[in-house]
Amino acid sequence: MIDADRYPRLSRIDSPADLRKFDASELRAIADELRAYLIESAGKSGGHFGAGLGVVELTTALHYLYDTPEDRIVWDVGHQAYPHKILTGRRDSIHTVKQKDGVAPFPKREESVYDTFGVGHSSTSISAALGMAIANRNAGNDRKVVAVIGDGAMTAGMAYEALNHAGGMDRDPDILVILNDNRMSISEAVGGLTKMLGRMTGSRTLNAIREGGKKLLGDKDKAPARFVKRWEEHWKGMFVPSTLFEEMGFHYTGPIDGHDVNALVDTLSMLKTLRGPQLLHVITTKGKGYERAEADQIGYHAVSPFDPEQGMVSKPGAVKKATYTDVFGDWLCDMAAADPKLLAITPAMREGSGLVRYSKEYPDRYFDVAIAEQHAVTLAAGMACEGAKPVVAIYSTFLQRGYDQLVHDVAIQNLDVLFAIDRGGVVGPDGATHAGNLDLSYLRCVPNMVVMAASDEDECRKMLSTGFEFNGPAAVRYPRGSGPGVAVSQSLDVLPIGKAEVKQHGQRIALLAFGAIVPAAEKVGTESGYTVVNMRFVKPLDRELILELAKTHDAFVTLEDNVVAGGAGSGVAELLADAGITMPILHLGLPDAFQHHASREDLLGEAGLDVAGIRKAIEARFPRQQDERLRAGR
């Protein structure tokens, strides 16, 4: 429970209705308490940190002025939403964020009526808010709709598609878009828009003249105001290189200080009275109010539990275990040294995808395209057309956004592009929006693709070299975090395409395992005397080996860290059917459901993909073989 002595105001706010009972003069103190409580809570639980600190005042002002949940606030890049969750009934449970059965790390409709739209990725807020505004207008109600977009989300094309639609409608929708401009994504925001907004931010003279003119001239429909409006547009062209938002049909206001809660309340109060598409540009600082987070905005984007007095510190003597992401980052630098044609692309995931070292060593061959997965894939296709060897480093769940481009621009043209797919399979605390549960299914159906799933760190490196040297589109899929701890060779050796590895020869049942599930399958196979195969390739499958094993075994069990539907196991069944072979097959994989947030170990256990779950499923499906094994041991 919250300490009422330390938080005398926040402790009385169980909902935004309670917030609105306070006088506006107390909002600054409430925001201070909210920021201090967020720092304290994140210190206990960890989680996304810096972005939430940057929107404390904005969140306070929005819930103070708007009649939420009747009015709709749509948050983008949901890691901004921790202050929102605290003010909307989840204050005393916010320390459970990302934990099993705890508060979700992002807005989630089934968790709260205040979470109007679920989001884990970015750049969806304007489209969703526009849809809400249109539906509300057609239903005859006048509830307000606000989209808060920030943390780099304005770099994605989808945001501009929504702006283009909203600003060009015959009947202007009543919608407010708030651009939370902190010049950051996870890393520094990049691209032409970021530069433009930076110039816009510096135009204090224009904004002072503009705001003073509004007060002086009054009614905007009178001739003097209309004249000054035209004069303003002329001067904007001198002070601000682009009038992008107003040219798209939005009335632009700002930029204003996003940490001045009184200015926010005044501006939002005015904007609430206006009709049509509005855009408010606020300037904020990621990590605001916590000195260490302001100084290290990348490092404090997301944190593990820490002592706020000391900040994040490494434990003395702690040895960091290499992750699959580390393996990729080292391989990328080594292969770049060996082949000057290698070019690396990331959609705003330099840190998460392991490209920090590469970006420093090969800056001219490194391309961060911002939150633009579709562009990233087609950019790679264009590079490949001219003889380059592009590597697209991307999370499994984010590649879904570039799927059309993967099919049309890469695979159909059979272009030489390697996809290094991080966070494949169960991811864990970030929940369903970040889970990589679908990639084997959506990749293996694409013609021309080679699809590999790594079972350990050294194999991951070899697969990356294999995919890079393959002349055509290839994908290497690996999980979040560390592997079983296999030593990684520093060579750039390749694997034979489509060849599996028999880990153990056994009898009666063959376990055909793909990727991260191989170590668990080995343990079950060893204790039960089954054959265990590390399949390595999801596409092409090792047809020769599968048909040979089908002759000498009674049943197959396929295991994968992917949904069963259309996954690697389905490929095995299709291969057998094509060969006219009928035999029992047990498919073990992830469920036909979106798993909630919990640890990776918990989720694998729930899916029956840990050692105990695999053993139980096999014994339940093939009890005769189990009985014979027990009798043989007597």
N, C-alpha and C positions, 0 to 999 in steps of 0.2 A: 504493500500500500504506500501511497505517496505521503511524504512527511509534510504535514500541514504547517509546521513551524517554518520550514525552509521554503515552502511554496504556498503562501497564504491565499493567493488568488487562484493559481492553477488547480489546487486541491479542491476548489469549489466548482470546477468546470467539468461536468460529466457529459456535456453535449454542447453544441454550438448555441443552443437556446440559453444555456447558463452564461456563456460568453457574452451574449447580447444584453444581459442584465447589467453589465458593468458600464460605467460612464466611459466615454471615449478617452478621457484624460488618463485612464488607467491602462490603456492598451500597450503603451511602451513597457510598463512594468510587467504586464502579462507576457509579452514577447520575451522579455529577459528571463522570466521564470521558465518559459517553455524551452528556450535555448539551453538553459542550465540543466533542465530535466532530461532533455535529449542527450546531452553529453554524459550525464550520469547513467542513463539507461543503456546507451550504446557501449559504455565502458563495461557493463555487466554482460551484455548479450553479444556484442559485436554487431555487424550488419553494415548496410550502406549508411554513410555518415556525413560526408562533406556536403552533398547536395541538399540534404534536409536542413542543415544549419543555414544554408543560403536562402531559404524561403520561409523562415520563421515569421518575419513581419508580414510577408505577403499572405501566408496562410491565415494568420490572425486577422488581418484586414478582410479577407474574403469571407471567412465564416462570421465575422462581426456584421458585415453589411448585407450579405445575401441570406435569404431564408432557406438555408440548407436543412434537410435534404430536398425540400420542395424545389428550390432552385438547384440547378445541376452544375457541379464543378467537375471537370474532366481533367485528370492529371496525366501528363506525358512522362516518359521514362520514370516508372513508378517509384524509383528509389528517392524521388523528391518528397514522397508522401508520408514520411514518418511523423512530422509535426501534425499533418492532417489526421493521422490515425490517433495521435494523442488527444487531440481536441474533439474527437468524434466517438468517445466511449471506450477507447482501447488504451487509455492512459496507464492503468494499473497492470496491464498485461503486455505492454510494449516490450518489456525485457524478455519475452518469450519469442520474439521475432525470429523466423527461420527455423525454429525448433519444431519437432513433431508435435502436432496438435496445438501449436502456438500461433501467434499472429503471423499472417502471411507477409512476405517481404515487399509485396506490391499491392496496389488496389485490387480488391477481389469482390465481385458483386455479391457472392453468397456469404461473405463475411460481414458486410455492413451495408445498410441502405445509403450511407454516405459515399460508398465506393460506387460511383455511378457507371464506371466502365473499367473492366479489367485490363491491365496492361503490364507487360514485362519487358517488351521491346520498346521501340520509340516511334514518334512521329505519327501516331494514330489519333491524337487528341482532337485535332481540328476536324478531321473527317467524322469522328464519332459525335463531336459536339454539334456539327452542322446537321447530321442526321437527326439528332435529338431536337434541334431547333425547328427543323422542317416538320417533324412528327407532331411537336407541340402546337405549332401554328395550325396545322391541319385539324388537330383535335380541338382547337378553339381556346387553348389556355395560354396564359402569358408568362409562364415561368421563365426565369432568366437562365441562360446557358453560358458557361465560361469554360474556355479551354486554356490550360496552363502548359505551355510548351517551353522546354529549356534543356540544359545540359547537352547541347549539341544536336538536339532533335530537329532543329530547323535546317539541318544540312541534308535531310533525306527528301527525296523527290516526292514522296507521298504528301508531305506537308504542303508543297506547292500545288499539287493536284487539288487539294482541298481548298486552298486559298483561291485558286483560279475558279473553282466551281462557285464558291460562296460569293466572290466579288462580281461574278458575271450573271447571277440569276436575275430573271425579270422582276421577281418580287424579292426585295432585299431581305435576307434572313436576319433576325435579331440575335447576334452572337458576338461575344467578346473574346478575342484571342489575346492572352497575355504572354508576351515573349520574355521569358526569364533569361536574360542575357548575362551569363557569367563567363563567357568565352572559354568554356570548358565542356568536354564530354567526359570520358574517363581520363583521356589525355587532353592536351590543349586542343580546342576546336580548330579545325583547319578549313581552308577553302576561301573562295571569293566572297561569299556572304559574310563570313567572319570578319574579313578585312573591311567590307562595306559598313558593317555594324559598328566596327571600331571607329571609323571616320564619323559615323552618325552620332556616336556617343560623345565625340569631342565637340560637336556643334552646340555648345552651350549658348552662344550668342543668339543663334536662330531660335532656340527654345525660349529664351528669356523674352525676346521680342514678340514671339508668338503668344505666349501666355499673357504678357502685358497687354497686347492688342485685344485679346478676347475680353478682358475686363473693361477696357476702354470703350470698345465699339458695341458691346451688348448684342442685340438681336442679329443672328447670323444671316437672316433673310433680307435685311435691309441693304440698300445699295452700298454704303461705306464698307460694310463687312464683306460683301461680295467682291468689292474692288481689292480689299486687303487680302482676301483669299487668293486671288489671281497673283497679286504681288508676292505673296508667300511662296507660291509654287515656283515663281521665277527665282527667288532667292534661295530656295531649297536646292536648285540646280547648281548654285555656287557653293553653298555650305555643305551639302550632302550630295555625293556623286550619283545617287540613285534614289528615286521616289518609288521604289519597288512596290511597297505595300499599297500606297494610294493609287498607283497605276493599276493595281489588281482589283481595285474597288473597295478597299478598306480605308476607313478614316483613321489616320495614324496619330497617336498621342505619345509624347515622350521625346527622349528618354527621361525617366525620373529615377530617383534614388530608391531602390527596392528595399532598403533597410530603414527608411524613414516611414514609420507606420502611420504617422499623421498625414504625411503627403499622400501616401497610398489611399488612406480613407477618403481624403478630399477628392482625389482624382477618380477613384472608383465610384464615389457618390455621384459625381458628374456624369460619368460614362453610363451609369445605370439609367439615366434619363434619356439617353440617346437611342435612336432607332437605327437599324441597319448594321452592317458588319463594322466592328470596331477592333482596332489593334492597339494595345498598350505595351509599350516597350519599357521594361524596368531593368535597371542595372544592379546586379547582385554580385556578391563574392562567395564562391564556393568555400565552405568551411568557416563562414563568418562567425566570429565570437569565440573561436577556439584557436589560439595563436598558432599551435602546431599544425592544425589542419589548413589554416590560411597559407602557411609557409610551404606546406607540402600537400598541395591539392590532389595530386595523383596518388600519393601514398595513403591519404586518408579518405579516398573515395569510398572504400569499404574496409572495415577493420575487424580484427578478432577482438575478443574481450581484452580490455586494457585498463590501467589505472589512469584516470584523467589527470592526476597530479604529475605523473611521470611521462605520459604519452606512451606510444608503442615502443617497446624496447625488446631487443633480442635476449633470450635467456642465455646466460653464460654457459658455454660448453655445448650448446645445442647444435646439432649437425643437421642441416637441411637435407632432406632426402630429395633426390632429383625427381622431378615430375615429367610426365610425357611432354608437357609444354616446354620444359627445359631441353629435353631431347630434341624436339623440333627446332628450337632456336639455335642450338649448337650445330645441328645438321645443316640448317639453312646457311649459316656463315661458312661452314666447311665446303659445302657444295658451291656456294658463290665464289669462293676462292679458286675452285677447280674449273668452273665454267662461267665465263663472263657474260653468257647469254641469259643467266638466271636473273629474273626480276621478281620482286616480292610485292604483293598487294594485300592490304588489310582494310576492312571497312570499320575504322575507328576502334580497333582492338589491339593496339600495339602491345600494351602490357599484358593483357589477358592471353594473347596468342603467342607471346614469347619473341617479339620482334625488336625489343629495345636495343640489344647488342647489335643486331643487323642494321637497324636504322642509323646507328652511329658509325659503323664500319663501312657501310655501303649506302650513304645518303642519296647518291644519284641513281641508285637502283631500288629505292624504297618508295612505295606509293601508298599513303594513307588517304583514302578517298572519302573520309568521313562516313556518316551512317548511310551508306548508299550501296547496299549489297548487289542490287541489280546492275548498277554501273560497274562495280568491281568485277563482276563476272564477264561482262561484255568488253570491258577494258582489257581484261586478260585475253579474250578472244582476238581482239584487234592486235595486241602484241604478238600473239602466236602467228597471226597471218603474215607478219613480217619477219619471222624466223627467230623471235625471242622465245625464252623458256619461262613463262610466267608461273609463279606459285601463288595461289590464293589461300591465305591463312584466314580461317573463318570458323565460327562455332557452328555446330550441327544445326541448332535451332534457327540460327540466323541465315544459314544457307537456304532455308525454305523460301526466303524472300527472293532469292535469285534463281529459283528453280526453273522458271520459264526461260531465263537466259542460259542456264546450264544446258537445257534441252536444245533450244533453237540456235543459240549463237556458238556453242562449243561442240555439243555432241553431234548434231546433224552435220556440221562441217568437219567433224573428226579432227578437231584442233588439239594441239599439244599443250594442254593445260593441266597442272597438278593442283588438286584441292587437298589441302592439309586441314582435316576436319577435327577440331578440338571439341571437347565436351560431348563426345559421342556416348549414347546410352544414358544410363541413370546419372544425373548430375547431383541432385540432392536438395540442399536448403533453399535454393532459389525457386523451386517449385516447377509446375507444369510448363510455364512459359519458357523456361530455360532448358528443359529436358531434351536430350538428343535421341529420343526413343524411336524416331521414324526414319532415320537416314538410310539404313540398309534396305528398307522397303522402297523408298522413293528413288534410290540410286540404282538398284540392281535391275530395275525394269527399263533403264535407259540404254538403248543400243550404243555400241562403241565404247562404253565405259569399262574400265577395270576398277574393281572395288576391293579394297583390302581392309582387314580389321586386325589391329596389333594385339598380341597377347602379352607382350612384355616390352621393356624399354629397348633392348637391342634389336628386336624384331621390328619395332616401330621405325628405327633408323634405317634398317635395310629396306623396309617397305617404301619409305620416302625416296630412297635412291632408286628403287625399282620403278616407282611411279614417275619419277623425274626422267629416267632414261627411256621409259616407254614412249613410243611415238603415237600419241593420241591422248584422249582425256582419261585421267586416272584420279582416284580418290583414296586417301589413307585416313582411316577413322580410328581415333584413339580417345580414351576416357579422360575425365578430369582427374587431377591429382597424380599421385605416384603409383607405380606398378609393383610387381613382386620383388623388385630389387636386383634384377639381372644386370650384370656388368655390360656396359655399352662399348662396343668396338669403335675405334676411331676411323675405321676404313669406310669407304663408300661402296661396299659390296651390294650386289642386287640378288634378288630371289628369282628362281624360275617362275614365269607367269603361270598361274593356275595350278600350282603344285602344293599339296598339303603336306603336313609332317605328322607321321605316326609317333605319338609320344610313348605309347605303351601297347604291346600286343596282348590281347586277352581273348576271352571266349564269350559266345552267346550274344552279348549286346555290345554294340559299338557306339561310343559317345562321340558325336561329331560336334566339336565346340568351335565357336567363332569369337575371336577377340578377347575381351577382358574376362570372359567366363572360363577360359581354358584352365587357369590354375585350380579353380573349384572343381571342374570336371576331372582333373588329374587326381585329386584327393579321393573323390568318389570312386573313380576307376581303379585306383590302387588298392583300396580296401575291399573292393568287390570283384576284382579280377576281370574287369571289362577292358575292351580295347578303347583307347583314347586317342583321338585325332585332333590336332590343331589344324583347322581347315585353312586358315590364313586368307584365302581368297573367297569372297562372297560371289564374285564374278570375274573370270570364269571359274566355276567349280572344278575340282579335280575329278573329272568324270571317270577316268580309268580306276582310280582308287576306290571310289564309291561303288562302282559295279563289282569290283573284286571283293570288297567287304560284304556286299549283299549276298554273295555266293557262300560266304563262310560264317555268317552271323544270322541269328534268328530275328533280331530286331535292331532298329536304329533309335537313338535318342539325339535330337538336335538341340543345341543350347546356344543362346545368343542374348546379348544385352540390347535387345531391340524388340519391338512389338512382334508377336507371332505372325500377325496378319501380313502376308506378302513379304516376310523377312527371309533370312538366309535359309532357315529350315524349309520354308515353302519351296525354295529353289531345289533343295535336295529331293523333296517329294515330286516335283515336276520332272526332275531328271530320271527318277525311277519309273514314273509313269510313262515317260517317253520311251524308255527301254523295255516297257512291257513287264516290269517287275512289280509284284505285289508282296508287300511285307509290312509288319507292324512298325509304325513310326510314332514316337512320342515327341511332340514339339514343346520345348520349354523356352519361354521368353517372357517378355513384359506383357502385362495385361492389356486388354482392349478397353482401356480407361486412362484418364489423365491422373497420374499420381500426384498427391499433395506434397508439400514441402516436408522434408525430413532428411536425416543423414543418408548418404549413399548406401551405407550398410543396412540401415533400417528398410530402405525401399527395396533393395535386393532381397532382403529377408521376406518382406511382404509378398514379393513376386515369386518366391520359392526358388530363387537363383543363388542362394548360398548353399554351402555343402549339405546342411541338414535338409533344406528344401528339395534339392536335387535328389538326394538319397530317398526321401519320402515319396516323391513323385514316381520314381522308377519302381520302387517296391510296390506301390499301389497299382501301377499299370501292369507290371509283369510279376505277379506273386509266385507263379510256378518256378521261375528262375530263382527267385529269392528262397523258396523252400528247398530247392535242390542245393543251393549254396550252403544253407544251414546244415542240411543232412551230411554234405561232404565234409563239413568241419567237425562232425561228431566222432 
